[in-house]
Amino acid sequence: MYMVNSSTPRDIYALGLTWCIFLFCIFLKCGLAPLYVWKPTFFKGIPIYTLFFYVTFFYFVLFIFLVHLLTVCFGEIFYYFSSLTILFTVLGLVVLLTILCESFYLKVFLAMSSILNSLLVMLALAVPHTVDGLF
């Protein structure tokens, strides 16, 4: 919290704007809702074995790296701007749940389920972890 407490309001605003752009880039790279438009068409066009390799190795390693980057390297900023992360995630969940019922292909359903699982992990990371008086 040193960065946030020792900064001017202009610096905090700039940091918040930078954080929004950074979250936008992460959500776009991972294909998370609401920036998921490339993922179902990508999943539909590749063979099932390539899809298995992509989800199992590439996406898993990428997502673990991003979670580590957000919580360990940018932990202070991540938890300070958790409301922005929760807003992105809840917006993505609402959009995804409205279109999930309309997926008829297995590959598109796999794309939507990977997006949903990633959003749930992001939501679990962004919510406060301590409750006063509970422990």
KOLKOL-875012 format. One record per residue: residue number from 1; residue in one letter; x, y, z of N, C-alpha, C, O in turn. Coordinates in nm, 2 decimals. Layout:
N
   kollum   segu     n.px     n.py     n.pz    ca.px    ca.py    ca.pz     c.px     c.py     c.pz     o.px     o.py     o.pz
      NUM      A        X        Y        Z        X        Y        Z        X        Y        Z        X        Y        Z
...
END
This chain:
135
   kollum   segu     n.px     n.py     n.pz    ca.px    ca.py    ca.pz     c.px     c.py     c.pz     o.px     o.py     o.pz
        1      M     0.08    -0.12     0.00     0.00     0.00     0.00     0.08     0.13     0.00     0.03     0.24     0.00
        2      Y     0.22     0.11     0.00     0.30     0.23     0.00     0.28     0.31    -0.12     0.28     0.43    -0.12
        3      M     0.27     0.25    -0.24     0.26     0.32    -0.36     0.13     0.40    -0.37     0.13     0.51    -0.41
        4      V     0.02     0.34    -0.31    -0.10     0.41    -0.32    -0.11     0.52    -0.21    -0.17     0.63    -0.24
        5      N    -0.06     0.49    -0.09    -0.07     0.59     0.02     0.02     0.71     0.00    -0.01     0.82     0.05
        6      S     0.13     0.69    -0.07     0.23     0.80    -0.08     0.22     0.87    -0.22     0.30     0.96    -0.25
        7      S     0.11     0.85    -0.29     0.10     0.91    -0.42    -0.01     1.02    -0.42    -0.09     1.03    -0.33
        8      T     0.00     1.10    -0.52    -0.10     1.21    -0.54    -0.23     1.15    -0.60    -0.22     1.04    -0.66
        9      P    -0.34     1.22    -0.59    -0.46     1.17    -0.66    -0.44     1.15    -0.81    -0.50     1.06    -0.87
       10      R    -0.36     1.24    -0.87    -0.33     1.22    -1.02    -0.26     1.10    -1.05    -0.28     1.03    -1.15
       11      D    -0.16     1.06    -0.96    -0.09     0.94    -0.98    -0.17     0.81    -0.96    -0.16     0.72    -1.03
       12      I    -0.26     0.82    -0.86    -0.36     0.71    -0.84    -0.45     0.69    -0.96    -0.48     0.58    -1.00
       13      Y    -0.50     0.80    -1.01    -0.58     0.80    -1.13    -0.51     0.74    -1.25    -0.56     0.65    -1.32
       14      A    -0.38     0.78    -1.27    -0.30     0.72    -1.38    -0.28     0.58    -1.36    -0.28     0.50    -1.45
       15      L    -0.25     0.54    -1.23    -0.23     0.40    -1.20    -0.36     0.31    -1.23    -0.35     0.20    -1.28
       16      G    -0.47     0.37    -1.19    -0.60     0.30    -1.22    -0.63     0.29    -1.36    -0.67     0.18    -1.41
       17      L    -0.60     0.39    -1.44    -0.61     0.38    -1.59    -0.52     0.28    -1.65    -0.56     0.20    -1.74
       18      T    -0.40     0.28    -1.60    -0.30     0.18    -1.65    -0.34     0.04    -1.61    -0.33    -0.05    -1.69
       19      W    -0.40     0.02    -1.49    -0.45    -0.11    -1.45    -0.56    -0.15    -1.54    -0.57    -0.27    -1.57
       20      C    -0.66    -0.06    -1.57    -0.77    -0.10    -1.66    -0.71    -0.15    -1.80    -0.76    -0.24    -1.85
       21      I    -0.62    -0.08    -1.85    -0.56    -0.11    -1.98    -0.49    -0.25    -1.97    -0.50    -0.33    -2.06
       22      F    -0.42    -0.27    -1.86    -0.35    -0.40    -1.83    -0.45    -0.51    -1.82    -0.43    -0.62    -1.88
       23      L    -0.56    -0.49    -1.75    -0.67    -0.59    -1.74    -0.73    -0.62    -1.87    -0.76    -0.74    -1.91
       24      F    -0.75    -0.52    -1.95    -0.81    -0.53    -2.08    -0.72    -0.62    -2.17    -0.77    -0.71    -2.24
       25      C    -0.59    -0.60    -2.16    -0.49    -0.68    -2.24    -0.49    -0.82    -2.19    -0.49    -0.91    -2.28
       26      I    -0.50    -0.85    -2.06    -0.50    -0.98    -2.01    -0.63    -1.05    -2.05    -0.62    -1.17    -2.10
       27      F    -0.74    -0.99    -2.04    -0.87    -1.05    -2.08    -0.87    -1.08    -2.23    -0.93    -1.18    -2.27
       28      L    -0.82    -0.99    -2.31    -0.81    -1.01    -2.45    -0.72    -1.12    -2.49    -0.76    -1.21    -2.57
       29      K    -0.60    -1.13    -2.43    -0.51    -1.24    -2.46    -0.56    -1.37    -2.42    -0.55    -1.47    -2.49
       30      C    -0.63    -1.38    -2.30    -0.68    -1.51    -2.26    -0.82    -1.54    -2.32    -0.87    -1.65    -2.31
       31      G    -0.88    -1.44    -2.39    -1.01    -1.46    -2.45    -1.12    -1.47    -2.35    -1.21    -1.54    -2.37
       32      L    -1.10    -1.40    -2.24    -1.21    -1.40    -2.14    -1.32    -1.30    -2.17    -1.30    -1.20    -2.24
       33      A    -1.44    -1.33    -2.13    -1.55    -1.24    -2.16    -1.53    -1.11    -2.08    -1.48    -1.12    -1.97
       34      P    -1.57    -1.01    -2.14    -1.65    -0.98    -2.26    -1.56    -0.97    -2.38    -1.61    -0.93    -2.49
       35      L    -1.43    -1.00    -2.38    -1.34    -1.00    -2.49    -1.31    -1.14    -2.55    -1.19    -1.17    -2.57
       36      Y    -1.41    -1.21    -2.56    -1.40    -1.36    -2.60    -1.42    -1.38    -2.75    -1.42    -1.50    -2.79
       37      V    -1.45    -1.28    -2.83    -1.51    -1.31    -2.96    -1.42    -1.40    -3.05    -1.47    -1.46    -3.14
       38      W    -1.29    -1.40    -3.03    -1.20    -1.47    -3.11    -1.19    -1.62    -3.07    -1.16    -1.71    -3.15
       39      K    -1.23    -1.65    -2.95    -1.20    -1.78    -2.89    -1.30    -1.89    -2.95    -1.25    -2.00    -2.99
       40      P    -1.43    -1.87    -2.95    -1.52    -1.98    -3.01    -1.49    -2.01    -3.15    -1.49    -2.12    -3.19
       41      T    -1.46    -1.91    -3.23    -1.43    -1.93    -3.37    -1.29    -2.00    -3.39    -1.28    -2.09    -3.48
       42      F    -1.20    -1.97    -3.30    -1.07    -2.03    -3.30    -1.09    -2.18    -3.26    -1.03    -2.27    -3.33
       43      F    -1.17    -2.21    -3.16    -1.19    -2.35    -3.11    -1.26    -2.43    -3.22    -1.24    -2.55    -3.23
       44      K    -1.35    -2.36    -3.29    -1.43    -2.43    -3.39    -1.35    -2.48    -3.51    -1.38    -2.58    -3.57
       45      G    -1.24    -2.40    -3.54    -1.17    -2.43    -3.66    -1.05    -2.52    -3.64    -0.99    -2.56    -3.75
       46      I    -1.01    -2.56    -3.52    -0.90    -2.65    -3.51    -0.94    -2.79    -3.47    -1.04    -2.81    -3.42
       47      P    -0.85    -2.89    -3.50    -0.88    -3.03    -3.47    -0.88    -3.05    -3.31    -0.83    -2.97    -3.24
       48      I    -0.95    -3.15    -3.27    -0.97    -3.18    -3.13    -0.84    -3.20    -3.06    -0.82    -3.16    -2.94
       49      Y    -0.74    -3.26    -3.12    -0.61    -3.29    -3.06    -0.53    -3.16    -3.04    -0.47    -3.14    -2.93
       50      T    -0.54    -3.07    -3.13    -0.48    -2.94    -3.12    -0.55    -2.86    -3.01    -0.48    -2.79    -2.93
       51      L    -0.68    -2.87    -3.00    -0.75    -2.80    -2.90    -0.71    -2.86    -2.76    -0.70    -2.78    -2.66
       52      F    -0.69    -2.99    -2.75    -0.65    -3.05    -2.62    -0.51    -2.99    -2.58    -0.49    -2.96    -2.47
       53      F    -0.42    -2.99    -2.68    -0.29    -2.93    -2.65    -0.29    -2.79    -2.61    -0.23    -2.75    -2.51
       54      Y    -0.38    -2.71    -2.68    -0.39    -2.57    -2.65    -0.44    -2.55    -2.50    -0.38    -2.47    -2.43
       55      V    -0.55    -2.61    -2.47    -0.61    -2.59    -2.34    -0.52    -2.65    -2.23    -0.51    -2.59    -2.12
       56      T    -0.47    -2.77    -2.25    -0.40    -2.84    -2.15    -0.26    -2.78    -2.12    -0.22    -2.76    -2.00
       57      F    -0.19    -2.74    -2.22    -0.05    -2.70    -2.20    -0.04    -2.54    -2.21     0.00    -2.48    -2.11
       58      F    -0.07    -2.49    -2.33    -0.05    -2.35    -2.35    -0.13    -2.26    -2.26    -0.08    -2.17    -2.19
       59      Y    -0.27    -2.28    -2.26    -0.36    -2.19    -2.19    -0.34    -2.21    -2.04    -0.34    -2.11    -1.96
       60      F    -0.31    -2.33    -1.99    -0.29    -2.36    -1.85    -0.17    -2.29    -1.80    -0.17    -2.22    -1.70
       61      V    -0.06    -2.30    -1.87     0.07    -2.23    -1.83     0.05    -2.08    -1.84     0.10    -2.01    -1.75
       62      L    -0.01    -2.03    -1.95    -0.03    -1.89    -1.96    -0.12    -1.84    -1.84    -0.09    -1.73    -1.79
       63      F    -0.22    -1.91    -1.81    -0.31    -1.86    -1.70    -0.24    -1.87    -1.57    -0.26    -1.78    -1.49
       64      I    -0.17    -1.97    -1.54    -0.09    -1.98    -1.41     0.01    -1.87    -1.41     0.03    -1.81    -1.30
       65      F     0.08    -1.84    -1.52     0.17    -1.73    -1.52     0.10    -1.60    -1.49     0.15    -1.52    -1.41
       66      L    -0.01    -1.57    -1.55    -0.09    -1.45    -1.53    -0.14    -1.43    -1.38    -0.13    -1.33    -1.33
       67      V    -0.18    -1.54    -1.33    -0.23    -1.54    -1.19    -0.11    -1.51    -1.10    -0.12    -1.43    -1.00
       68      H     0.00    -1.57    -1.12     0.12    -1.55    -1.04     0.17    -1.40    -1.06     0.20    -1.33    -0.96
       69      L     0.16    -1.35    -1.18     0.20    -1.21    -1.21     0.11    -1.12    -1.13     0.15    -1.02    -1.07
       70      L    -0.02    -1.14    -1.14    -0.12    -1.05    -1.07    -0.11    -1.06    -0.92    -0.11    -0.95    -0.85
       71      T    -0.09    -1.17    -0.86    -0.10    -1.18    -0.72     0.04    -1.16    -0.65     0.04    -1.11    -0.54
       72      V     0.15    -1.20    -0.71     0.28    -1.19    -0.65     0.35    -1.06    -0.69     0.39    -0.98    -0.61
       73      C     0.36    -1.04    -0.82     0.43    -0.92    -0.87     0.35    -0.79    -0.86     0.41    -0.69    -0.82
       74      F     0.23    -0.80    -0.89     0.14    -0.68    -0.88     0.04    -0.69    -0.77    -0.07    -0.64    -0.78
       75      G     0.07    -0.77    -0.67    -0.03    -0.79    -0.56    -0.09    -0.67    -0.50    -0.21    -0.67    -0.47
       76      E     0.00    -0.57    -0.47    -0.05    -0.45    -0.40    -0.15    -0.38    -0.49    -0.26    -0.33    -0.44
       77      I    -0.12    -0.36    -0.62    -0.21    -0.29    -0.71    -0.33    -0.38    -0.74    -0.44    -0.32    -0.75
       78      F    -0.31    -0.51    -0.75    -0.42    -0.60    -0.78    -0.53    -0.59    -0.67    -0.65    -0.58    -0.71
       79      Y    -0.49    -0.59    -0.55    -0.59    -0.59    -0.44    -0.64    -0.45    -0.41    -0.75    -0.44    -0.36
       80      Y    -0.56    -0.35    -0.45    -0.61    -0.21    -0.43    -0.72    -0.18    -0.53    -0.82    -0.12    -0.50
       81      F    -0.70    -0.22    -0.65    -0.80    -0.20    -0.76    -0.89    -0.33    -0.78    -0.92    -0.36    -0.89
       82      S    -0.92    -0.40    -0.68    -0.99    -0.52    -0.69    -1.14    -0.50    -0.74    -1.20    -0.58    -0.80
       83      S    -1.19    -0.38    -0.71    -1.32    -0.35    -0.76    -1.33    -0.34    -0.91    -1.43    -0.38    -0.97
       84      L    -1.22    -0.29    -0.97    -1.22    -0.29    -1.12    -1.21    -0.44    -1.17    -1.27    -0.47    -1.27
       85      T    -1.13    -0.52    -1.11    -1.12    -0.66    -1.15    -1.25    -0.73    -1.13    -1.29    -0.81    -1.22
       86      I    -1.32    -0.70    -1.02    -1.45    -0.77    -1.00    -1.55    -0.72    -1.10    -1.63    -0.80    -1.15
       87      L    -1.54    -0.59    -1.14    -1.64    -0.53    -1.24    -1.61    -0.60    -1.37    -1.71    -0.64    -1.44
       88      F    -1.49    -0.61    -1.42    -1.46    -0.68    -1.54    -1.51    -0.83    -1.54    -1.57    -0.88    -1.63
       89      T    -1.48    -0.89    -1.43    -1.52    -1.03    -1.41    -1.67    -1.06    -1.41    -1.72    -1.15    -1.48
       90      V    -1.74    -0.98    -1.33    -1.88    -1.00    -1.32    -1.95    -0.96    -1.46    -2.04    -1.03    -1.50
       91      L    -1.90    -0.86    -1.52    -1.95    -0.82    -1.66    -1.93    -0.94    -1.75    -2.02    -0.98    -1.83
       92      G    -1.81    -1.00    -1.75    -1.78    -1.12    -1.83    -1.87    -1.24    -1.80    -1.91    -1.31    -1.89
       93      L    -1.90    -1.26    -1.67    -1.98    -1.37    -1.63    -2.12    -1.35    -1.68    -2.19    -1.45    -1.73
       94      V    -2.18    -1.23    -1.67    -2.31    -1.21    -1.72    -2.32    -1.23    -1.87    -2.41    -1.29    -1.92
       95      V    -2.22    -1.17    -1.94    -2.22    -1.19    -2.09    -2.21    -1.34    -2.12    -2.28    -1.39    -2.21
       96      L    -2.12    -1.41    -2.06    -2.10    -1.55    -2.09    -2.22    -1.64    -2.06    -2.25    -1.73    -2.13
       97      L    -2.28    -1.61    -1.94    -2.39    -1.70    -1.91    -2.51    -1.67    -2.00    -2.59    -1.77    -2.02
       98      T    -2.52    -1.56    -2.06    -2.63    -1.53    -2.15    -2.61    -1.61    -2.29    -2.71    -1.65    -2.35
       99      I    -2.48    -1.63    -2.32    -2.46    -1.69    -2.45    -2.42    -1.84    -2.44    -2.42    -1.91    -2.54
      100      L    -2.40    -1.89    -2.31    -2.36    -2.03    -2.29    -2.47    -2.12    -2.33    -2.45    -2.23    -2.38
      101      C    -2.60    -2.08    -2.31    -2.71    -2.16    -2.34    -2.73    -2.18    -2.49    -2.80    -2.28    -2.53
      102      E    -2.67    -2.10    -2.57    -2.69    -2.11    -2.71    -2.58    -2.18    -2.78    -2.57    -2.18    -2.91
      103      S    -2.49    -2.24    -2.71    -2.37    -2.31    -2.78    -2.42    -2.45    -2.81    -2.45    -2.53    -2.72
      104      F    -2.41    -2.49    -2.94    -2.45    -2.62    -2.98    -2.34    -2.71    -3.01    -2.36    -2.84    -3.02
      105      Y    -2.22    -2.66    -3.04    -2.11    -2.74    -3.08    -2.02    -2.77    -2.96    -2.01    -2.69    -2.87
      106      L    -1.96    -2.89    -2.96    -1.88    -2.93    -2.84    -1.76    -2.84    -2.83    -1.72    -2.80    -2.72
      107      K    -1.69    -2.80    -2.94    -1.58    -2.72    -2.93    -1.61    -2.58    -2.88    -1.53    -2.52    -2.81
      108      V    -1.72    -2.53    -2.92    -1.76    -2.39    -2.87    -1.80    -2.40    -2.72    -1.77    -2.31    -2.65
      109      F    -1.86    -2.51    -2.68    -1.89    -2.53    -2.54    -1.76    -2.54    -2.46    -1.75    -2.49    -2.35
      110      L    -1.66    -2.61    -2.52    -1.53    -2.62    -2.45    -1.47    -2.48    -2.44    -1.41    -2.45    -2.33
      111      A    -1.48    -2.40    -2.54    -1.43    -2.26    -2.53    -1.50    -2.18    -2.42    -1.44    -2.11    -2.35
      112      M    -1.63    -2.19    -2.42    -1.71    -2.12    -2.32    -1.68    -2.17    -2.18    -1.67    -2.09    -2.09
      113      S    -1.66    -2.30    -2.16    -1.63    -2.35    -2.03    -1.49    -2.31    -1.98    -1.47    -2.28    -1.86
      114      S    -1.40    -2.30    -2.08    -1.26    -2.25    -2.03    -1.27    -2.11    -2.00    -1.20    -2.06    -1.90
      115      I    -1.35    -2.03    -2.07    -1.37    -1.89    -2.03    -1.43    -1.88    -1.90    -1.39    -1.80    -1.81
      116      L    -1.54    -1.96    -1.87    -1.61    -1.95    -1.75    -1.52    -1.99    -1.63    -1.52    -1.93    -1.52
      117      N    -1.44    -2.10    -1.65    -1.35    -2.14    -1.54    -1.25    -2.03    -1.51    -1.22    -2.01    -1.39
      118      S    -1.19    -1.97    -1.61    -1.09    -1.87    -1.59    -1.16    -1.74    -1.52    -1.09    -1.69    -1.43
      119      L    -1.28    -1.71    -1.56    -1.34    -1.60    -1.49    -1.37    -1.63    -1.34    -1.36    -1.54    -1.26
      120      L    -1.41    -1.75    -1.31    -1.43    -1.79    -1.17    -1.31    -1.78    -1.09    -1.31    -1.74    -0.98
      121      V    -1.19    -1.82    -1.15    -1.06    -1.81    -1.08    -1.03    -1.66    -1.06    -0.98    -1.63    -0.95
      122      M    -1.05    -1.58    -1.16    -1.02    -1.43    -1.14    -1.11    -1.37    -1.04    -1.07    -1.29    -0.96
      123      L    -1.24    -1.41    -1.03    -1.33    -1.36    -0.93    -1.29    -1.41    -0.79    -1.29    -1.33    -0.70
      124      A    -1.25    -1.53    -0.78    -1.20    -1.58    -0.65    -1.07    -1.51    -0.60    -1.05    -1.49    -0.48
      125      L    -0.99    -1.47    -0.70    -0.87    -1.39    -0.66    -0.90    -1.25    -0.62    -0.83    -1.19    -0.53
      126      A    -1.00    -1.19    -0.68    -1.02    -1.05    -0.66    -1.11    -1.02    -0.54    -1.10    -0.90    -0.49
      127      V    -1.18    -1.11    -0.48    -1.26    -1.08    -0.37    -1.17    -1.07    -0.24    -1.07    -1.14    -0.24
      128      P    -1.21    -1.00    -0.14    -1.13    -0.99    -0.02    -1.12    -1.12     0.05    -1.21    -1.20     0.05
      129      H    -1.00    -1.15     0.10    -0.98    -1.28     0.16    -0.99    -1.29     0.31    -0.99    -1.39     0.37
      130      T    -1.00    -1.17     0.37    -1.01    -1.17     0.52    -1.14    -1.11     0.56    -1.19    -1.02     0.50
      131      V    -1.20    -1.16     0.66    -1.32    -1.11     0.72    -1.29    -1.08     0.87    -1.25    -1.16     0.94
      132      D    -1.32    -0.95     0.90    -1.29    -0.91     1.04    -1.38    -0.98     1.14    -1.50    -0.99     1.12
      133      G    -1.32    -1.03     1.24    -1.40    -1.10     1.35    -1.43    -1.25     1.32    -1.48    -1.31     1.41
      134      L    -1.40    -1.30     1.20    -1.42    -1.44     1.18    -1.31    -1.53     1.23    -1.34    -1.63     1.29
      135      F    -1.19    -1.48     1.22    -1.08    -1.57     1.27    -1.00    -1.49     1.38    -0.91    -1.54     1.43
END
